[in-house]
Amino acid sequence: MARRALGSAGLNVVQAVERVRRGPLLIACSGGPDSLALAGAAAVVAARRGDPIRAVVVDHGLQPESADVAAGVVTQLQQRLKLAAEVIGVQVRDDGDGPEAAARDARYAALQAAATEDEHILLGHTMDDQAETVLLGLARGSGVRSLAGMPAARGRFVRPFLGLRRSVTAAACQEFGLDPWIDPHNQDRRFTRVRVRTEVIPTLEEQLGPGVTEALARSAQLARADADYLDELASRATRDLAGPALNVDVLLNLPEPIATRVLRWWLLDAGAHEASATHIQAAWGLVVDWRGQVGVDLPGLRIRRHAGRLLAEPL
């Protein structure tokens, strides 16, 4: 990339990427302002460090012009940032969780498959994305883990921009001389996240005052620390509960936040298609409110209590 004088936005995104541990980088780039600013910042950092860097554009094939858009993003990455870049096409299959979740799952699987063993996969999620995620988790009633939002790092996936607003990445693209693609799906009110972004958060800002996005992101950070600690305690308890059945007395001797986590992991291991807060509370009722009921049906499983144990049977 030709040297350009960077303003405050460009410097902010570069500093965010500089906090990523050294090593080869794989940039997930849709061509939108966030991921394009990420590619620009990562190109600067990788050049300074001498680290290998490349980019991947995932084409979900959900729009008629998606192949042309993906090819244009690759061209911009190659010509303006001098990055090695390629398009990876995926097939999006909605298994009932909605098109957004299906596209996300396909994208993450493609990135995992494309990355080499030592590459960090960088994602362009911002503070605004984090605030939206927290509100969506709150609306679902999904518990502390959902309120914790997206982690800054999990496995090989890293999100350097969770401390930056979307306005910063848009300004950084201008400073890098990059032309972002604006996905029309990001303005489509059929999608819940779009309504949260364009209606719910602006209404909260109007009624409660500025700073709502920052407060939601800060709450996510605090909730994540608590959730991580509870998960660690539950993980220790799970080691003592290994097996196809769960001992009810052992669960009752655990603090409820720990016991319900153990129960959730057990349900998923047993083959539950999902384990929302509602599902977990239904199964938890067999532990704390046992009156001889037949059992409860969850997605993919029937849970029943017999001889002081919870048993899972496929539906």
Buried (B, 14 or more C-beta within 10 A) or exposed (E): BEEEEBEEBBBBBBBBBBEBEEEBBBBBBBBBBBBBBBBBBBBBBBBEBEBBBBBBBBBBBBEEEBEEBBEBBBEBBBEBBEBEBEBBBBEBEEEEEEBBEBBBBBBBEBBEEBBEEEBBBBBBBBBBBBBBBBBBBEEEEBBBBBBBBBBBEEEBBBBBBBBBBBEBBBBBBBBBEBBBBEBEBEEEEEBBBBBBBBEBBEEBEEEEEEEBBBBBBBBBBEBBEBBEEBBEBBEEBBEEBEEEBBBBEBBEEBEEBBBBBBBBBBBBEBBBBEBBBEBBBBBBBBBEEEEEEEBBBBBBBBBBBEEEBBBBEEE
